Amino acid sequence: MDEKQSIDNMSSEIDELMHRGREAAPVISDGGSSEEQSRERAERNAEEISRIMNERRARGEVRPESEEAPVTRADVKEIDMGLTGKILPQTGEFERVTDIPNDLSQQERMDMLRERRRERVDAFRLKRREDKPEDSGEEPEVKHKGQHEFERFDDEKDVLNDILQVKSNLTMRMSVLLFTGIFTLLITLANDFSLPLVTIFDKVENPSTFMFTNTMLGIISIAVSYTVIVEGMKNLFKGRADCDSLAASAILITVITGIITLFEPSIVRQPFYHVYTTTAIFGLIFNTLGKLMIVKRTERNFRFVAEDFDKYALVSVDNEDTAGKFTHGVLDDFPELAAMRKTEFVRDFMKNSYSTDVSDLYSRKMTPLILIASIAVGLLSLVFEKSTTGTTERVFNVLGVMSGTVTICSSLSLMLIVNIPLGRAQNKYLRYSGVMLGYSAVDKFADTNSVLIDAEQLFPRGMVDIKNLKLIGSTKIEECILFAASLSCQAGSILSSAFYKMLRGKTEMLYPVESYIYEDGLGLSGWIENKRVLLGSRELMKNHSIEGLPTEAKEREYAKGNMVLYLSVSGIVSMLFVVEAKASLSVSRWLKELGRNGIVSVVRTVDGFIDRDFISELFGADPNKIRLLPFRFHKEYVRETDYTPEVSSPMLCSGHFPSFAMLLIGTKRLKQISTLGVAIQAGACVLGFGIALVMTLLGTFGQLTPSFIVIYNLVFMLITLSAQRQRV
């Protein structure tokens, strides 16, 4: 009863389209749509058809089992339409719901399906764990920055609690550091600029209290930042210095200098000696701020990733031969090919969220150099500083010059040059259902020069429609529609959504497709119900000697500027489809953006009316940045983009082309912005070292007051962030 009702509904829609087709153009003269004419023509051509089929058998043009392995369909109700989430609710294998009670609501049924899907992925992960050899040496639990890795859906609450705990700790640390930093800053500014100050903190009248206060504030800062100090120094001694190493070196040198000065506090009255604790504490403040940004970004990303929605991970095509074949003829460089792969679980979430970035690489090279340079400048001060007398003053002068050189080169905004742009990008990407976990995404995808996409992704639902139908042969209207719909849906044509709408979603009415091939640039050829079915352009019909085609003038009259596809069943043209395709504004924008950024779009399609010029004109894109993937590579395309239960990736999206393109272009921009920030900070460091060296050689290092060094670092931080903002 349901199928009969569906066919009735489909027939009413077809009648409407037929009516519009009749109004748009006259009936074809050599084969009208009346039943009598169809019978006469069928009888008249029967002998000719038999002759043509015999000739084809003689030429070997029979069922192309050698061209394409048959697609087994045991039951039409289990047909996987492969509509990539745009037409059917699911894109992998359909869930078997025979054991779900029918009296449940739609929401309850969907919840049960989601839970089963999660159980399957977790079972898959557990099975992989069990398959690992016991003596593999791998730890059962990987940690990053003291937090557990997200390895199963059941870990969701534990991982989120870890993130929130770290966020709470960093917030508390930031509060303490802000107190110590602002306190020392006020004392420093008041002493350097002779501002009104409580006498007890005046370094001339109460040097002991002044030194004790600064030193204690530094010790408190070290205490609340002990993990930064320990990890930073550990990495420094291992030759893997990072941002923590630079911040830890500055605070340790200044605090140790302060502790030593406590034994001779009167030295602070001398004009050549200064205490630079303020700058070192601000180094810890901005280090903590950067980490707080990372944790907040991780929290937002995790809440989004843990939600149940269609996830598509961005992956690279690592096989060089495959990437080379896909991009042959459109790239002069080594192919860096990116694609989307549907998945349920994203591995290495914490690893990618806390990945190293360019600031860590900068610190790895510069921290040892800064320490060596500070020691060298300090030793030079023994020779060129003339205002010191006696061994004690010279020792304190060396310590003061060393701490001053380290702090002027400490690059306070180092942790911000990546995390501020990443935070802004995250807010933008989340609005478009895209996620960039960390800087590892930039490392992996910033050099991308080609992308692998499906034509369906360029034409979201509603962008392709069947405007008119024209019955030409004797095959029933319903059968023509079902033949065309079955072939289109099985092959993954962009017409699938239009047919899905026409069939009212009753996909169980579709015929099993025994096998099919796509003839590049022409259309589809397949076997359905032991009948050869063709769906494609006029050229496809001519290549297969199909009769009954209308004249080209009639075709243009029917089309009215749209595309025309023909359906042929058993060697006879049966129906004409007038297809309208529109360009989505967001797809057009991002397809053009890919081209402007030097990225070639490799498009997989099975539609005869789609070619490079068609895509270029419709979307306004550069034709030299578009390539259609030949059918012989479609199997490899499926291997690279097919569903997988879990995958490791630093970026994921909802499967829509705009978010996919936005993430890839975002990695290129973030790389440029981050490189610019590092360059400015490196320049500030070199300039700071130059200032320290010149002032030492002139014997005037004492003019580099703590206030000057704080202002110097803050000014360059503003210059860096402003320059990065201009490049967004």
BATI-467668 format. One record per residue (C-alpha): chain; x, y, z. Coordinates in nm, 2 decimals. Layout:
<dovexs>
 kette      x      y      z
     A      X      Y      Z
...
</dovexs>
This chain:
<dovexs>
 kette      x      y      z
     A   0.00   0.00   0.00
     A   0.29   0.24   0.09
     A   0.46   0.16  -0.24
     A   0.15   0.22  -0.44
     A   0.09   0.55  -0.27
     A   0.46   0.65  -0.33
     A   0.42   0.57  -0.70
     A   0.10   0.77  -0.71
     A   0.28   1.07  -0.55
     A   0.57   1.03  -0.79
     A   0.33   1.01  -1.09
     A   0.16   1.33  -0.99
     A   0.50   1.51  -0.97
     A   0.60   1.36  -1.31
     A   0.27   1.47  -1.46
     A   0.34   1.82  -1.35
     A   0.69   1.81  -1.50
     A   0.55   1.66  -1.82
     A   0.29   1.93  -1.83
     A   0.56   2.20  -1.80
     A   0.76   2.02  -2.06
     A   0.47   2.02  -2.31
     A   0.41   2.39  -2.25
     A   0.78   2.46  -2.29
     A   0.82   2.28  -2.62
     A   0.62   2.09  -2.89
     A   0.61   1.71  -2.91
     A   0.89   1.54  -3.08
     A   0.78   1.47  -3.44
     A   0.97   1.14  -3.49
     A   0.84   0.97  -3.18
     A   0.57   1.13  -2.98
     A   0.47   1.03  -2.63
     A   0.14   0.87  -2.73
     A   0.11   0.50  -2.66
     A   0.01   0.42  -3.02
     A   0.31   0.59  -3.17
     A   0.54   0.42  -2.92
     A   0.40   0.07  -3.02
     A   0.44   0.15  -3.39
     A   0.79   0.27  -3.35
     A   0.88  -0.03  -3.13
     A   0.75  -0.27  -3.39
     A   0.92  -0.08  -3.68
     A   1.26  -0.09  -3.50
     A   1.25  -0.44  -3.35
     A   1.44  -0.60  -3.64
     A   1.69  -0.31  -3.65
     A   1.75  -0.34  -3.27
     A   1.82  -0.71  -3.30
     A   2.07  -0.64  -3.58
     A   2.25  -0.38  -3.37
     A   2.27  -0.61  -3.06
     A   2.42  -0.89  -3.27
     A   2.68  -0.66  -3.41
     A   2.77  -0.54  -3.06
     A   2.80  -0.90  -2.94
     A   3.04  -0.97  -3.23
     A   3.24  -0.66  -3.13
     A   3.25  -0.78  -2.77
     A   3.03  -0.50  -2.64
     A   2.84  -0.71  -2.39
     A   2.80  -0.68  -2.02
     A   3.13  -0.52  -1.91
     A   3.21  -0.76  -1.63
     A   3.58  -0.71  -1.70
     A   3.55  -0.34  -1.68
     A   3.38  -0.32  -1.34
     A   3.31  -0.58  -1.08
     A   2.94  -0.64  -1.02
     A   2.80  -0.45  -0.73
     A   2.61  -0.72  -0.53
     A   2.27  -0.61  -0.40
     A   2.10  -0.90  -0.23
     A   1.80  -0.69  -0.12
     A   1.70  -0.36  -0.27
     A   1.60  -0.23   0.07
     A   1.96  -0.25   0.18
     A   2.10  -0.04  -0.11
     A   2.37   0.19   0.01
     A   2.30   0.51  -0.19
     A   2.64   0.67  -0.10
     A   2.49   1.02  -0.08
     A   2.76   1.15   0.17
     A   2.51   1.29   0.42
     A   2.33   1.52   0.18
     A   2.04   1.31   0.08
     A   2.01   1.01   0.30
     A   2.04   1.03   0.68
     A   2.36   0.82   0.69
     A   2.65   0.77   0.46
     A   2.81   0.44   0.57
     A   2.62   0.12   0.58
     A   2.26   0.16   0.68
     A   2.19   0.07   1.04
     A   2.00  -0.25   1.08
     A   1.70  -0.15   1.28
     A   1.49  -0.47   1.26
     A   1.52  -0.53   1.63
     A   1.43  -0.17   1.73
     A   1.07  -0.15   1.86
     A   0.84   0.02   1.62
     A   0.65   0.20   1.89
     A   0.94   0.43   1.97
     A   0.95   0.79   1.86
     A   1.18   0.90   1.59
     A   1.41   1.07   1.85
     A   1.43   0.76   2.06
     A   1.51   0.55   1.75
     A   1.79   0.79   1.66
     A   1.93   0.79   2.01
     A   1.95   0.41   2.00
     A   2.12   0.41   1.67
     A   2.38   0.67   1.80
     A   2.45   0.45   2.10
     A   2.50   0.14   1.89
     A   2.73   0.33   1.66
     A   2.94   0.44   1.96
     A   2.95   0.09   2.09
     A   3.07  -0.04   1.75
     A   3.36   0.22   1.75
     A   3.45   0.14   2.11
     A   3.45  -0.23   2.03
     A   3.67  -0.17   1.73
     A   3.92   0.02   1.95
     A   3.91  -0.25   2.22
     A   3.97  -0.52   1.96
     A   4.27  -0.33   1.83
     A   4.41  -0.30   2.18
     A   4.37  -0.67   2.24
     A   4.55  -0.74   1.91
     A   4.87  -0.55   2.03
     A   5.14  -0.78   2.15
     A   5.19  -0.77   2.53
     A   5.57  -0.70   2.49
     A   5.52  -0.41   2.26
     A   5.65  -0.18   2.52
     A   5.37   0.07   2.47
     A   5.22   0.22   2.77
     A   4.85   0.15   2.81
     A   4.77   0.52   2.87
     A   4.93   0.81   2.69
     A   4.94   1.15   2.87
     A   4.99   1.50   2.74
     A   5.07   1.78   2.98
     A   4.94   1.57   3.27
     A   4.61   1.49   3.10
     A   4.46   1.17   2.98
     A   4.43   1.11   2.61
     A   4.07   1.08   2.47
     A   4.08   0.71   2.36
     A   3.71   0.60   2.40
     A   3.37   0.76   2.41
     A   3.35   0.65   2.77
     A   3.65   0.87   2.85
     A   3.45   1.18   2.77
     A   3.38   1.29   3.13
     A   3.72   1.21   3.26
     A   3.90   1.40   2.98
     A   3.67   1.70   3.02
     A   3.73   1.70   3.40
     A   4.10   1.69   3.34
     A   4.08   1.99   3.10
     A   3.86   2.18   3.35
     A   4.10   2.10   3.63
     A   4.40   2.23   3.43
     A   4.20   2.54   3.34
     A   4.12   2.60   3.71
     A   4.49   2.56   3.81
     A   4.60   2.81   3.54
     A   4.34   3.06   3.64
     A   4.46   3.05   4.00
     A   4.82   3.08   3.88
     A   4.73   3.37   3.66
     A   4.56   3.55   3.96
     A   4.87   3.51   4.18
     A   5.11   3.62   3.90
     A   4.90   3.92   3.82
     A   4.92   4.02   4.19
     A   5.30   3.98   4.20
     A   5.36   4.13   3.86
     A   5.15   4.44   3.92
     A   5.30   4.49   4.27
     A   5.66   4.47   4.14
     A   5.57   4.69   3.84
     A   5.43   4.97   4.07
     A   5.74   4.95   4.28
     A   5.97   4.96   3.98
     A   5.79   5.25   3.80
     A   5.78   5.45   4.13
     A   6.15   5.41   4.19
     A   6.26   5.47   3.82
     A   6.04   5.77   3.77
     A   6.05   5.92   4.12
     A   5.67   5.88   4.16
     A   5.50   5.91   4.50
     A   5.58   5.59   4.69
     A   5.55   5.45   5.04
     A   5.89   5.51   5.19
     A   5.93   5.14   5.29
     A   5.96   5.04   4.92
     A   6.21   5.32   4.83
     A   6.54   5.15   4.72
     A   6.75   5.44   4.83
     A   6.60   5.48   5.18
     A   6.51   5.11   5.25
     A   6.72   4.89   5.01
     A   6.68   4.58   5.23
     A   6.29   4.60   5.22
     A   6.30   4.68   4.85
     A   6.52   4.38   4.77
     A   6.33   4.15   5.00
     A   6.00   4.24   4.85
     A   6.11   4.19   4.49
     A   6.28   3.87   4.57
     A   5.99   3.73   4.77
     A   5.75   3.82   4.49
     A   5.98   3.64   4.25
     A   5.99   3.33   4.47
     A   5.61   3.33   4.50
     A   5.59   3.35   4.12
     A   5.83   3.05   4.09
     A   5.62   2.86   4.35
     A   5.29   2.89   4.16
     A   5.47   2.82   3.83
     A   5.68   2.53   3.95
     A   5.57   2.31   3.66
     A   5.69   2.58   3.41
     A   6.02   2.60   3.59
     A   6.08   2.22   3.62
     A   5.96   2.13   3.27
     A   6.14   2.43   3.11
     A   6.47   2.36   3.26
     A   6.44   1.99   3.20
     A   6.38   2.05   2.83
     A   6.66   2.30   2.82
     A   6.92   2.05   2.95
     A   6.78   1.79   2.71
     A   6.84   2.02   2.42
     A   6.47   2.06   2.36
     A   6.41   2.41   2.49
     A   6.06   2.56   2.46
     A   5.87   2.86   2.57
     A   5.88   2.74   2.92
     A   6.26   2.72   2.91
     A   6.29   3.09   2.81
     A   6.05   3.21   3.08
     A   6.21   2.98   3.34
     A   6.56   3.10   3.26
     A   6.46   3.47   3.30
     A   6.28   3.42   3.64
     A   6.55   3.19   3.78
     A   6.84   3.43   3.69
     A   6.66   3.73   3.83
     A   6.55   3.56   4.15
     A   6.89   3.40   4.21
     A   7.05   3.75   4.16
     A   6.80   3.89   4.40
     A   6.88   3.63   4.67
     A   7.25   3.70   4.64
     A   7.18   4.07   4.66
     A   7.00   4.02   4.99
     A   7.34   3.97   5.14
     A   7.45   4.32   5.02
     A   7.12   4.51   4.97
     A   7.29   4.85   4.97
     A   7.42   4.77   4.62
     A   7.08   4.87   4.48
     A   7.16   5.23   4.56
     A   7.44   5.23   4.29
     A   7.34   5.36   3.95
     A   7.49   5.07   3.76
     A   7.28   4.80   3.94
     A   6.92   4.72   3.88
     A   6.67   4.44   3.97
     A   6.48   4.31   3.67
     A   6.23   4.08   3.85
     A   5.93   4.27   3.70
     A   6.01   4.17   3.34
     A   6.07   3.81   3.44
     A   5.74   3.78   3.63
     A   5.56   3.93   3.33
     A   5.73   3.66   3.12
     A   5.55   3.40   3.34
     A   5.22   3.60   3.31
     A   5.22   3.59   2.94
     A   5.34   3.23   2.94
     A   5.04   3.14   3.16
     A   4.80   3.35   2.94
     A   4.91   3.15   2.64
     A   4.85   2.82   2.81
     A   4.51   2.94   2.93
     A   4.42   3.02   2.57
     A   4.53   2.67   2.47
     A   4.32   2.50   2.74
     A   4.01   2.71   2.67
     A   4.05   2.63   2.30
     A   4.09   2.27   2.39
     A   3.78   2.28   2.60
     A   3.56   2.43   2.33
     A   3.70   2.19   2.07
     A   3.64   1.89   2.30
     A   3.28   1.99   2.37
     A   3.22   2.02   2.00
     A   3.41   1.70   1.90
     A   3.24   1.49   2.18
     A   2.89   1.58   2.03
     A   2.72   1.32   1.81
     A   2.73   1.46   1.46
     A   2.87   1.35   1.12
     A   3.24   1.40   1.15
     A   3.47   1.43   0.85
     A   3.85   1.42   0.93
     A   4.09   1.60   0.71
     A   4.36   1.36   0.59
     A   4.65   1.37   0.35
     A   4.69   1.13   0.06
     A   5.03   0.99   0.17
     A   5.08   0.75  -0.12
     A   5.30   0.95  -0.36
     A   5.19   0.74  -0.67
     A   4.82   0.79  -0.59
     A   4.86   1.16  -0.53
     A   5.06   1.19  -0.85
     A   4.80   1.01  -1.06
     A   4.52   1.22  -0.91
     A   4.70   1.55  -0.99
     A   4.86   1.46  -1.31
     A   4.88   1.75  -1.56
     A   4.77   2.03  -1.32
     A   5.07   2.05  -1.08
     A   5.43   2.14  -1.14
     A   5.53   2.07  -0.78
     A   5.52   1.76  -0.56
     A   5.16   1.69  -0.48
     A   5.04   1.77  -0.13
     A   4.69   1.63  -0.16
     A   4.42   1.67   0.11
     A   4.08   1.50   0.14
     A   3.80   1.44   0.38
     A   3.72   1.10   0.54
     A   3.41   1.03   0.73
     A   3.47   0.88   1.08
     A   3.32   0.84   1.42
     A   3.62   0.89   1.64
     A   3.92   1.12   1.62
     A   4.23   0.98   1.77
     A   4.52   1.19   1.93
     A   4.29   1.47   2.04
     A   4.51   1.58   2.33
     A   4.83   1.53   2.14
     A   4.71   1.76   1.85
     A   4.56   2.01   2.09
     A   4.89   2.05   2.28
     A   5.12   2.02   1.98
     A   5.44   2.23   1.96
     A   5.44   2.54   1.74
     A   5.68   2.78   1.58
     A   5.73   2.96   1.91
     A   5.86   2.64   2.06
     A   6.10   2.59   1.77
     A   6.21   2.95   1.81
     A   6.27   2.90   2.18
     A   6.47   2.58   2.11
     A   6.72   2.77   1.90
     A   6.72   3.11   2.08
     A   6.72   3.02   2.45
     A   7.07   2.87   2.46
     A   7.20   3.16   2.25
     A   7.03   3.42   2.48
     A   7.19   3.25   2.79
     A   7.53   3.24   2.62
     A   7.50   3.60   2.50
     A   7.40   3.72   2.85
     A   7.71   3.55   3.00
     A   7.93   3.71   2.74
     A   7.79   4.06   2.79
     A   7.82   4.02   3.16
     A   8.19   3.93   3.13
     A   8.24   4.22   2.90
     A   8.11   4.45   3.17
     A   8.40   4.36   3.38
     A   8.62   4.54   3.13
     A   8.41   4.83   3.02
     A   8.21   4.93   3.33
     A   8.43   5.20   3.49
     A   8.19   5.30   3.77
     A   8.25   4.98   3.97
     A   8.52   4.96   4.24
     A   8.62   4.65   4.42
     A   8.55   4.29   4.36
     A   8.20   4.29   4.52
     A   8.07   4.57   4.30
     A   8.21   4.40   3.99
     A   8.04   4.07   4.08
     A   7.71   4.24   4.13
     A   7.75   4.43   3.81
     A   7.80   4.11   3.62
     A   7.49   3.96   3.77
     A   7.29   4.27   3.69
     A   7.41   4.28   3.33
     A   7.33   3.91   3.28
     A   6.98   3.94   3.42
     A   6.92   4.26   3.22
     A   7.03   4.10   2.90
     A   6.82   3.79   2.95
     A   6.51   4.00   3.02
     A   6.55   4.24   2.73
     A   6.57   3.94   2.50
     A   6.30   3.73   2.67
     A   6.03   3.79   2.40
     A   5.73   3.83   2.63
     A   5.46   3.77   2.37
     A   5.61   3.45   2.23
     A   5.32   3.24   2.36
     A   5.07   3.48   2.21
     A   5.19   3.50   1.85
     A   5.03   3.16   1.77
     A   4.75   3.13   2.03
     A   4.58   3.46   1.97
     A   4.54   3.40   1.59
     A   4.44   3.03   1.66
     A   4.18   3.15   1.91
     A   4.03   3.39   1.66
     A   4.03   3.12   1.39
     A   3.86   2.87   1.62
     A   3.57   3.11   1.68
     A   3.53   3.15   1.31
     A   3.56   2.78   1.23
     A   3.32   2.66   1.49
     A   3.05   2.87   1.34
     A   3.09   2.67   1.02
     A   3.12   2.34   1.20
     A   3.50   2.32   1.16
     A   3.76   2.24   1.42
     A   4.14   2.30   1.42
     A   4.28   2.13   1.72
     A   4.62   2.28   1.73
     A   4.93   2.41   1.54
     A   4.99   2.05   1.42
     A   4.72   2.12   1.16
     A   4.94   2.40   1.02
     A   5.24   2.18   1.02
     A   5.05   1.91   0.83
     A   4.83   2.10   0.59
     A   4.99   2.45   0.53
     A   5.17   2.32   0.22
     A   4.86   2.16   0.06
     A   4.85   2.24  -0.31
     A   4.55   2.01  -0.41
     A   4.23   1.88  -0.27
     A   4.02   1.58  -0.34
     A   3.65   1.65  -0.35
     A   3.33   1.50  -0.48
     A   3.10   1.68  -0.72
     A   2.82   1.63  -0.47
     A   3.01   1.85  -0.22
     A   3.00   2.13  -0.48
     A   2.63   2.10  -0.52
     A   2.45   2.10  -0.18
     A   2.09   1.99  -0.15
     A   1.86   2.21  -0.36
     A   2.13   2.33  -0.60
     A   2.04   2.06  -0.86
     A   1.68   2.01  -0.98
     A   1.50   1.83  -1.27
     A   1.30   2.10  -1.43
     A   1.13   1.91  -1.71
     A   1.08   1.55  -1.84
     A   1.01   1.44  -2.19
     A   0.89   1.08  -2.25
     A   1.03   0.96  -2.58
     A   1.02   0.58  -2.59
     A   0.76   0.33  -2.49
     A   0.89   0.26  -2.14
     A   0.65   0.36  -1.87
     A   0.72   0.70  -1.70
     A   0.76   0.54  -1.36
     A   1.01   0.28  -1.48
     A   1.22   0.55  -1.66
     A   1.24   0.75  -1.34
     A   1.33   0.44  -1.13
     A   1.60   0.33  -1.38
     A   1.75   0.68  -1.38
     A   1.73   0.72  -1.01
     A   1.87   0.37  -0.94
     A   2.17   0.44  -1.16
     A   2.23   0.79  -1.03
     A   2.21   0.70  -0.66
     A   2.43   0.39  -0.70
     A   2.70   0.59  -0.88
     A   2.68   0.89  -0.65
     A   2.55   1.14  -0.91
     A   2.46   1.50  -0.81
     A   2.11   1.41  -0.94
     A   2.06   1.18  -0.65
     A   1.91   1.45  -0.43
     A   1.66   1.55  -0.71
     A   1.55   1.19  -0.75
     A   1.53   1.14  -0.38
     A   1.29   1.43  -0.36
     A   1.09   1.30  -0.65
     A   1.06   0.95  -0.49
     A   0.95   1.11  -0.16
     A   1.24   0.93   0.01
     A   1.12   0.58  -0.08
     A   1.46   0.44  -0.17
     A   1.33   0.08  -0.13
     A   1.16   0.13  -0.47
     A   1.50   0.15  -0.64
     A   1.62  -0.13  -0.86
     A   1.95  -0.32  -0.77
     A   2.23  -0.20  -1.00
     A   2.42  -0.51  -1.11
     A   2.72  -0.31  -1.24
     A   2.80   0.03  -1.38
     A   3.08   0.24  -1.54
     A   3.13   0.61  -1.60
     A   3.24   0.71  -1.94
     A   3.45   1.02  -1.88
     A   3.27   1.33  -1.99
     A   2.97   1.14  -2.13
     A   2.77   0.97  -1.86
     A   2.68   0.64  -1.69
     A   2.63   0.30  -1.84
     A   2.50   0.02  -1.62
     A   2.29  -0.30  -1.60
     A   1.96  -0.31  -1.43
     A   1.71  -0.59  -1.44
     A   1.92  -0.75  -1.72
     A   1.88  -0.43  -1.93
     A   2.15  -0.20  -2.05
     A   2.07   0.14  -1.91
     A   2.25   0.46  -2.02
     A   2.22   0.80  -1.86
     A   2.42   1.08  -2.00
     A   2.48   1.33  -2.28
     A   2.38   1.33  -2.64
     A   2.74   1.22  -2.72
     A   2.70   0.91  -2.50
     A   2.39   0.81  -2.69
     A   2.56   0.86  -3.02
     A   2.86   0.65  -2.91
     A   2.63   0.37  -2.83
     A   2.43   0.41  -3.15
     A   2.11   0.49  -2.96
     A   1.82   0.59  -3.19
     A   1.53   0.82  -3.15
     A   1.72   1.13  -3.03
     A   1.55   1.46  -3.10
     A   1.72   1.71  -3.32
     A   1.98   1.95  -3.16
     A   1.74   2.24  -3.23
     A   1.46   2.06  -3.04
     A   1.70   1.98  -2.76
     A   1.80   2.35  -2.72
     A   1.43   2.44  -2.73
     A   1.36   2.20  -2.44
     A   1.67   2.30  -2.24
     A   1.62   2.68  -2.23
     A   1.98   2.72  -2.12
     A   1.98   2.42  -1.89
     A   2.15   2.08  -1.93
     A   1.99   1.79  -2.11
     A   2.04   1.42  -2.02
     A   1.90   1.12  -2.20
     A   1.79   0.79  -2.06
     A   1.83   0.49  -2.28
     A   1.69   0.14  -2.19
     A   1.79  -0.17  -2.39
     A   1.93   0.04  -2.68
     A   1.63   0.27  -2.72
     A   1.61   0.63  -2.59
     A   1.33   0.65  -2.34
     A   1.33   0.99  -2.17
     A   1.48   1.33  -2.18
     A   1.57   1.52  -1.85
     A   1.61   1.89  -1.83
     A   1.85   1.96  -1.54
     A   1.91   2.29  -1.37
     A   2.23   2.34  -1.16
     A   2.29   2.65  -0.95
     A   2.60   2.77  -0.78
     A   2.59   2.81  -0.40
     A   2.74   3.15  -0.30
     A   2.95   2.99  -0.02
     A   3.08   2.71  -0.25
     A   3.17   2.97  -0.52
     A   3.36   3.18  -0.27
     A   3.57   2.91  -0.13
     A   3.63   2.73  -0.46
     A   3.77   3.06  -0.59
     A   3.97   3.11  -0.27
     A   4.13   2.77  -0.31
     A   4.25   2.87  -0.66
     A   4.38   3.21  -0.54
     A   4.59   3.02  -0.28
     A   4.74   2.79  -0.54
     A   4.53   2.49  -0.45
     A   4.40   2.26  -0.74
     A   4.05   2.11  -0.69
     A   4.05   1.74  -0.81
     A   3.68   1.67  -0.86
     A   3.53   1.32  -0.88
     A   3.21   1.31  -1.09
     A   2.99   1.06  -1.27
     A   2.77   1.32  -1.45
     A   2.81   1.36  -1.82
     A   2.72   1.73  -1.82
     A   3.00   1.83  -1.58
     A   3.33   1.92  -1.72
     A   3.61   2.17  -1.62
     A   3.46   2.46  -1.82
     A   3.12   2.40  -1.67
     A   3.25   2.42  -1.32
     A   3.47   2.72  -1.40
     A   3.18   2.92  -1.56
     A   2.92   2.82  -1.30
     A   3.14   2.90  -0.99
     A   3.36   3.17  -1.14
     A   3.68   2.96  -1.06
     A   4.01   2.94  -1.25
     A   3.98   2.65  -1.50
     A   4.35   2.58  -1.46
     A   4.29   2.50  -1.09
     A   4.03   2.23  -1.16
     A   4.08   1.88  -1.27
     A   3.82   1.60  -1.32
     A   3.92   1.27  -1.19
     A   3.91   0.99  -1.46
     A   3.69   0.70  -1.38
     A   3.98   0.46  -1.37
     A   4.09   0.63  -1.05
     A   3.75   0.62  -0.88
     A   3.83   0.30  -0.68
     A   4.14   0.47  -0.54
     A   3.94   0.77  -0.46
     A   3.70   0.56  -0.26
     A   4.00   0.40  -0.07
     A   4.13   0.75   0.02
     A   3.79   0.89   0.13
     A   3.59   0.60   0.24
     A   3.44   0.57   0.59
     A   3.67   0.46   0.87
     A   3.57   0.40   1.24
     A   3.86   0.61   1.37
     A   4.14   0.83   1.24
     A   4.40   1.06   1.37
     A   4.37   1.41   1.24
     A   4.43   1.77   1.37
     A   4.12   1.90   1.18
     A   3.77   1.79   1.12
     A   3.45   1.93   0.99
     A   3.09   1.84   0.91
     A   3.16   1.73   0.55
     A   3.05   2.06   0.38
     A   3.29   2.19   0.12
     A   3.31   2.55   0.26
     A   3.43   2.44   0.60
     A   3.67   2.20   0.44
     A   3.82   2.47   0.22
     A   3.81   2.73   0.50
     A   4.02   2.50   0.73
     A   4.29   2.44   0.46
     A   4.32   2.80   0.37
     A   4.33   2.89   0.74
     A   4.64   2.67   0.79
     A   4.82   2.87   0.52
     A   4.72   3.20   0.67
     A   4.81   3.09   1.02
     A   5.15   2.98   0.90
     A   5.21   3.33   0.75
     A   5.09   3.51   1.06
     A   5.29   3.29   1.30
     A   5.60   3.33   1.09
     A   5.56   3.70   1.09
     A   5.52   3.71   1.46
     A   5.83   3.50   1.52
     A   6.02   3.72   1.28
     A   5.93   4.04   1.47
     A   6.01   3.87   1.81
     A   6.34   3.75   1.67
     A   6.42   4.10   1.55
     A   6.32   4.24   1.90
     A   6.56   3.99   2.06
     A   6.85   4.07   1.83
     A   6.79   4.44   1.87
     A   6.77   4.40   2.25
     A   7.10   4.21   2.25
     A   7.25   4.48   2.04
     A   7.13   4.75   2.28
     A   7.27   4.56   2.58
     A   7.60   4.50   2.40
     A   7.65   4.86   2.30
     A   7.55   5.00   2.64
     A   7.80   4.76   2.80
     A   8.08   4.86   2.56
     A   8.00   5.22   2.64
     A   8.00   5.15   3.01
     A   7.64   5.28   3.05
     A   7.44   4.96   3.10
     A   7.30   5.11   3.42
     A   7.08   5.33   3.20
     A   6.88   5.03   3.10
     A   6.64   5.06   3.39
     A   6.38   4.78   3.47
     A   6.10   5.02   3.35
     A   6.28   5.06   3.01
     A   6.30   4.69   2.96
     A   5.94   4.62   3.06
     A   5.82   4.90   2.82
     A   6.06   4.77   2.55
     A   5.90   4.42   2.56
     A   5.55   4.55   2.58
     A   5.60   4.78   2.28
     A   5.73   4.50   2.07
     A   5.44   4.28   2.18
     A   5.19   4.54   2.06
     A   5.38   4.58   1.73
     A   5.38   4.20   1.68
     A   5.01   4.16   1.75
     A   4.91   4.46   1.54
     A   5.12   4.34   1.25
     A   4.95   4.00   1.28
     A   4.61   4.15   1.30
     A   4.67   4.34   0.97
     A   4.75   4.02   0.79
     A   4.43   3.84   0.89
</dovexs>
